[in-house]
Amino acid sequence: MGDRFTARELETISGGKVRIPEPGLTVHLQFRRFAGCPICHLHLRSLARRHEELKAAGLQEVIVFHSSAEELRTYEGALPFAIVGDPQRRLYREYGVEAAPRALLNPRVFGGLVRALVNGFGDFFTGRHPAPPVLPAGGRLGLPADLLIGGDGEILAVKYGEHADDQWSVDELLALVQPAPARPQPVPGQ
């Protein structure tokens, strides 16, 4: 890629600070939609289940939502990642992360949306998670994006989602940061 991420420190919803880039780590900066988004919640739970594996690969997760810290604490406060609220969408604009009707109208989103809603309703009815907001701040049409940022600030890889459920899976993410297995070299003379 060759582009560089402008070094900064972001405030998390817990009041802590997270630095990007972080020397010695690869930061996976995710732009998600709104606090309580069922699709985002399901995706982040898949990352949380494999959090130790991600850490072992040298990844630091930083998740940005276009919601306030207060809203995010209600919905995402238990996640083991740095969660950042950006209700004014400053970072979204800076990195070209869009909102568009295709977020929900693209036919490829329907399977993920159904899975997220079924999963979310179970969490809601058992009291493990509040219901998604009816009218989320910032709207429902945000698109996700993923950036991998090296410890020196180089942007190593980028994915701009085509719809609301278009982001790197844990396996895709790990494949991006794991070195390719060494291929056996032929032995000369054999």
C-alpha positions as CSV (number, residue, x, y, z in Angstrom):
1,M,0.0,0.0,0.0
2,G,2.6,2.5,1.1
3,D,0.2,5.0,2.6
4,R,0.8,6.1,6.2
5,F,-1.6,6.4,9.1
6,T,-1.4,9.8,10.9
7,A,-0.2,9.0,14.4
8,R,-2.7,9.8,17.1
9,E,-4.1,8.8,20.4
10,L,-7.8,8.1,20.7
11,E,-10.0,8.0,23.8
12,T,-11.8,4.8,24.4
13,I,-15.3,4.5,25.8
14,S,-13.7,3.3,29.1
15,G,-11.8,6.6,29.4
16,G,-8.4,5.1,28.4
17,K,-6.2,5.9,25.5
18,V,-5.2,3.9,22.5
19,R,-2.2,4.8,20.4
20,I,-2.2,4.2,16.6
21,P,0.3,3.2,15.3
22,E,1.5,1.0,18.2
23,P,5.2,0.0,17.8
24,G,5.6,-3.7,17.8
25,L,2.0,-4.4,17.0
26,T,-0.3,-4.4,14.0
27,V,-3.4,-2.4,14.6
28,H,-6.7,-3.7,13.1
29,L,-8.7,-0.5,12.9
30,Q,-12.3,-1.2,12.3
31,F,-15.0,1.3,11.3
32,R,-18.3,-0.2,12.3
33,R,-21.8,1.3,12.0
34,F,-23.8,2.4,15.1
35,A,-24.0,1.3,18.7
36,G,-26.3,-1.7,18.9
37,C,-26.0,-2.6,15.2
38,P,-27.0,-6.3,15.1
39,I,-24.6,-7.1,12.3
40,C,-21.7,-5.3,14.0
41,H,-22.4,-7.0,17.3
42,L,-22.4,-10.4,15.8
43,H,-19.1,-9.7,13.9
44,L,-17.4,-8.3,17.0
45,R,-18.5,-11.4,19.1
46,S,-16.8,-13.6,16.5
47,L,-13.6,-11.6,17.1
48,A,-14.1,-11.7,20.9
49,R,-14.3,-15.5,20.9
50,R,-10.9,-15.6,19.2
51,H,-9.3,-12.6,21.0
52,E,-6.4,-14.6,22.4
53,E,-5.6,-15.9,18.9
54,L,-5.6,-12.4,17.5
55,K,-3.4,-11.1,20.3
56,A,-0.9,-14.0,19.7
57,A,-0.7,-12.9,16.1
58,G,0.4,-9.5,17.2
59,L,-2.9,-7.8,16.5
60,Q,-4.4,-5.0,18.5
61,E,-8.1,-4.4,17.8
62,V,-9.4,-0.8,17.8
63,I,-13.1,-0.5,16.9
64,V,-14.7,2.9,15.9
65,F,-18.4,3.5,15.9
66,H,-20.2,6.6,14.8
67,S,-22.0,6.7,18.2
68,S,-21.3,8.4,21.5
69,A,-19.3,6.8,24.2
70,E,-22.5,6.6,26.4
71,E,-24.4,4.7,23.7
72,L,-21.5,2.4,23.1
73,R,-21.1,1.5,26.8
74,T,-24.7,0.3,26.7
75,Y,-24.1,-2.0,23.8
76,E,-20.5,-2.8,23.4
77,G,-18.9,-2.1,26.8
78,A,-18.1,-5.8,27.6
79,L,-15.9,-6.4,24.5
80,P,-12.2,-7.0,25.2
81,F,-11.1,-4.4,22.6
82,A,-10.5,-0.7,22.5
83,I,-13.8,0.8,21.5
84,V,-13.9,4.5,20.3
85,G,-16.9,6.7,19.7
86,D,-16.7,9.1,16.8
87,P,-20.2,10.6,16.6
88,Q,-19.0,13.5,14.4
89,R,-17.5,11.0,12.0
90,R,-14.1,12.8,11.8
91,L,-12.1,9.6,11.3
92,Y,-14.8,8.2,8.9
93,R,-14.4,11.3,6.7
94,E,-10.6,11.3,7.0
95,Y,-10.4,7.7,5.8
96,G,-13.2,7.8,3.2
97,V,-15.6,5.5,5.1
98,E,-19.0,6.1,3.6
99,A,-22.7,5.7,4.3
100,A,-25.0,4.6,1.5
101,P,-28.3,2.9,0.9
102,R,-26.4,-0.2,-0.4
103,A,-25.4,-0.8,3.2
104,L,-28.8,-2.5,3.6
105,L,-30.1,-2.8,0.1
106,N,-27.3,-5.0,-1.3
107,P,-28.7,-8.6,-1.6
108,R,-25.5,-10.0,-0.1
109,V,-26.3,-8.4,3.3
110,F,-29.5,-10.4,3.8
111,G,-28.0,-13.6,5.1
112,G,-25.8,-11.8,7.6
113,L,-28.7,-9.6,8.7
114,V,-31.0,-12.6,9.3
115,R,-28.2,-14.3,11.4
116,A,-27.6,-11.1,13.3
117,L,-31.3,-10.5,14.1
118,V,-31.9,-14.1,15.1
119,N,-28.8,-14.1,17.3
120,G,-29.7,-10.6,18.7
121,F,-33.3,-11.5,19.5
122,G,-32.0,-14.4,21.6
123,D,-29.7,-12.1,23.5
124,F,-32.4,-9.5,23.9
125,F,-35.0,-11.9,25.2
126,T,-32.6,-13.5,27.7
127,G,-31.5,-10.0,28.9
128,R,-27.8,-10.5,27.8
129,H,-28.0,-7.5,25.4
130,P,-30.4,-4.6,25.0
131,A,-32.5,-4.3,21.8
132,P,-31.0,-2.3,19.0
133,P,-32.1,1.3,18.8
134,V,-35.0,2.1,16.6
135,L,-33.5,5.3,15.3
136,P,-29.7,5.1,15.8
137,A,-27.7,8.3,16.0
138,G,-26.0,8.7,12.7
139,G,-28.5,6.5,10.9
140,R,-28.5,2.9,9.7
141,L,-26.7,3.3,6.3
142,G,-23.1,3.3,7.4
143,L,-20.7,1.0,5.6
144,P,-17.9,-0.9,7.5
145,A,-14.2,-0.6,6.7
146,D,-11.0,-2.3,8.0
147,L,-7.5,-1.0,8.0
148,L,-4.3,-2.9,9.0
149,I,-1.7,-0.5,10.3
150,G,1.9,-1.6,10.9
151,G,3.8,-0.6,14.0
152,D,5.6,2.1,12.0
153,G,2.3,3.6,10.7
154,E,2.3,2.0,7.2
155,I,-1.2,1.0,6.1
156,L,-0.6,-2.6,5.2
157,A,-4.1,-3.5,3.9
158,V,-7.6,-1.9,3.5
159,K,-11.1,-3.2,3.0
160,Y,-14.0,-0.9,2.3
161,G,-17.3,-2.8,2.8
162,E,-19.7,-2.9,-0.1
163,H,-22.6,-3.6,2.3
164,A,-23.3,-3.7,6.1
165,D,-21.9,-7.2,6.5
166,D,-18.8,-6.9,4.4
167,Q,-15.7,-7.1,6.6
168,W,-12.7,-9.3,7.1
169,S,-13.5,-12.5,9.0
170,V,-11.1,-13.6,11.7
171,D,-9.6,-16.2,9.4
172,E,-9.1,-13.6,6.6
173,L,-7.5,-11.2,9.1
174,L,-5.2,-13.8,10.5
175,A,-4.2,-14.8,7.0
176,L,-3.2,-11.2,6.3
177,V,-0.8,-11.0,9.2
178,Q,0.6,-14.5,9.3
179,P,3.6,-15.2,7.2
180,A,3.0,-17.6,4.4
181,P,4.2,-21.1,5.2
182,A,7.6,-21.9,3.8
183,R,7.5,-24.0,0.7
184,P,9.9,-27.0,0.7
185,Q,12.8,-26.3,-1.7
186,P,14.0,-29.0,-4.0
187,V,17.2,-30.6,-3.0
188,P,19.8,-30.1,-5.8
189,G,20.8,-33.4,-7.4
190,Q,17.7,-35.3,-6.5
